[in-house]
């Protein structure tokens, strides 16, 4: 090591979206330390909103350059800022911005969705004290920024180590956030624990795969590995096992079967705004990384991976759909629906065509928007205690009966998101499914498209069942209800804005998809 | 006169499809549709708050549309005849792969004729309705629908493709449904509306199939491509398209065998009957056939069917008209019969296109006038429609009587009233040709004129002549059937109703003659219908004219003797077999019931049964299986991290094994 260290040439401008978001996270930690408690939440909220918006603007500013050059390699190839990476960064920034609105909303009850003091033992006196003192765990905001920063690096990573670091950067804050629910804290903490353990397990697989691939190719850079798959001979089992383990790490993050088990428990246990954030942004980022691995590394060994990947896709769609049929909890239904959607998006991934990339990019945006919106609505439907105190969310299906009569706007918007999930025309979900399935057909994966269509048909049942419950079933009279009474709390306005924005996106992307589809088609090219 | 009335036969049919893009004033043609559409939207959206002024907004929108149309007319007159087909591109409508439909308007003499007729007569009827509907709480809704109708009808006639035409076609169908059932509180009206809608659907199906055939044949549905490209298409295809278009025309124009809805459609308010079910919408079928002229020219078989349908309906309607006691239903039967004339003319080919449209225009005036007259009578007689309880009204309603008389003389074809110029020419044209056709169709057309004279004179005399057959409250002997009727105080209608009737009466009297001077109307339509050479009918023209007038005189005299001289029984007499059949619309409803409704009901019942037992059973069964499967898979979700981790490990091993297995 006599040559010493040569600092790499870094084109900082290309990293602007990432730096803005991570920088906001760091500043947020300082805010926690130095800003008085009274204004802390507002400062944090303003800071994070500004940072997300700034990242979005930075993405837009970088777009024309990427469109012309096809993308740049930054930090010596560790970060690849190409079309798909930039689009995912934009999607993450935009969806984070909307998700933050839901996270920050305290509703008319004045209580946020997060525990007043996360360190307090659930049910303890200290917890009561913290609650009465009106404490707030405003660390939520910087944590979200860190997670979002990781999500923005994840799809842009040019080598497997950067990818692993990004994976951990995005995962660790999410583990924490999942355990911060204000109500049903034990469930929340259990979910966080499960998520952490299984996430660590999956990360281990990922690292093991990285190790195998390094042994095979002598490098962790994706382009080098891709090149080695065609040149190195005699080490194929090493390479194949390595790729398979790498994929397991990624399939875990997107919640594909059989690596999905954490999804329902975590979606249910986590604070609902965080569930929406995870469903939208984590999925977008993880699919970005998966796309890069599959489209850069896999093409030369596609015939080896195809049976396994197809099996995963079909299993994911089937399990997600079938189990959702028998759920009675709204959040769990949505969790299984998320699993099914993972399967649908995967059809676009395994299509291995450029229209496949377009479809995935469009799908994560359409699905993400609807997810944030639908979980935002879930945060507003609450149980009421016998003394009229508003409690936690009413997530049992039976509690949603007749909501269409008492709260028509809320129920109509909820139905809009459900219809989008079901893939009914004139919603974003239809266009997304359509592009994904047609990409699959184009890429020679017609059976997957057929399986997807069948799964969608079955899925309509449980989506429409909720709509029927809300609109066409009589609400039980007061007192007859089995669970607690249900009310819809007013938001502070932030959640309403988020719901309106996502509903608007869902309709616009469904009615006028072409501008966005064109844009994503232009972006659908990876640089090696 | 002989030369001007002499009929024509095609030389080389010069169908002009060359069109020029719209510029200047003509590029504002979209206003024609936009104005009434905006009127309708405003009236429907503003709701009850517009009740006070809504009807005037409706009149204004329609009148403004007429003014724009008139300006277009002047602009088009200022162009050389070859440049009078103007296209206005609006927007790319359906850019879908092979099918690329642009929404555009075609402004040419034919469409503009319709624009003027629809907006002018429409505006008059709007004004009439202000007074006629004054006491109706839903007057605003009524005007919203009328505006919507004008907009839809203009889309229909201005469209430059069959698909956009179809939009207007469905639009007028919808408005027709809404207005027939305007007083939907009564079940009979709602049923009549449904009947009209369903009968129209059958015709619409024809139009849809025609659209599909066009797309399959040409890959396009715009007029320029379809009508300009007939040369390269087989006669069989053209016949199929033609017959489907005819089916559409039969539905919309109440032609045999889809005519049964028109009589029931009289359940709507009378202005609606005048505008939609007499002057404009029901003539859309004639427009469709004339517009599609090149297709029919290339399909003689389809053309023959058109003529036959026209001839049958002509007689059919006339016979029904002779027996109806309901003044509106008698007029409806007459409409059916007169449109039969137009369809017959349209089926004669290029020789008849202009005549069909000519008769359509004059008919639009005199029939609208007659309906408004009927409405005025009903207005004065407490909504009574039974002519057996009218009589001697001429002294009570002078203006109505005189304007009605103008319409009556016009439809009879008495010179120099409008109908003489248009109907006689159709009769002459029917006598042109070779072989058996001129003799059969000419005779039918001739007989129709005599029947028309009889039933229209019957309506006229029963209403305005003879003895009073209504209870005037003091001269009626107590205890008779008459005294049990409500007391009537017949009176003239308000000025807002009378003036439109006067304007229409002037049109009924003079329009035909004016438009015949130097064949000005036919020359005007030539860019669309093509120029035709004159040709002599098989009988001498003077002979045909004499025969026609003689038959008209005979019909008139017969009606006079029977309904003006002799007392008209208030109680309906039993009548002959034919009369009884005609009263029941020649059993068309029973035929429809036996042939379509009952089998249809049986079919739906068995389908419902099959759906419940087979389809629902299968779906339900599948659903149960799916739920079972879900239950099974759900068990893997134990909630224990250890089992989740185990599942992941198994998954990993399986994945790696499958991947590696591919290399074995």
Interface residues (C-beta under 8 A of the other chain):
Chain A: X193 X194 X197 X198 X201 X202 X205 X236 X237 X240 X241 X243 X244 X245 X247 X248 X252 X257 X258 X259 X261 X262 X264 X265 X303 X304 X305 X307 X308 X311 X312 X319 X322 X323 X324 X325 X326 X458 X461
Chain B: X623 X626 X627 X629 X630 X631 X633 X634 X636 X637 X639 X641 X643 X644 X645 X647 X648 X650 X651 X652 X654 X655 X656 X658 X659 X660 X662 X663
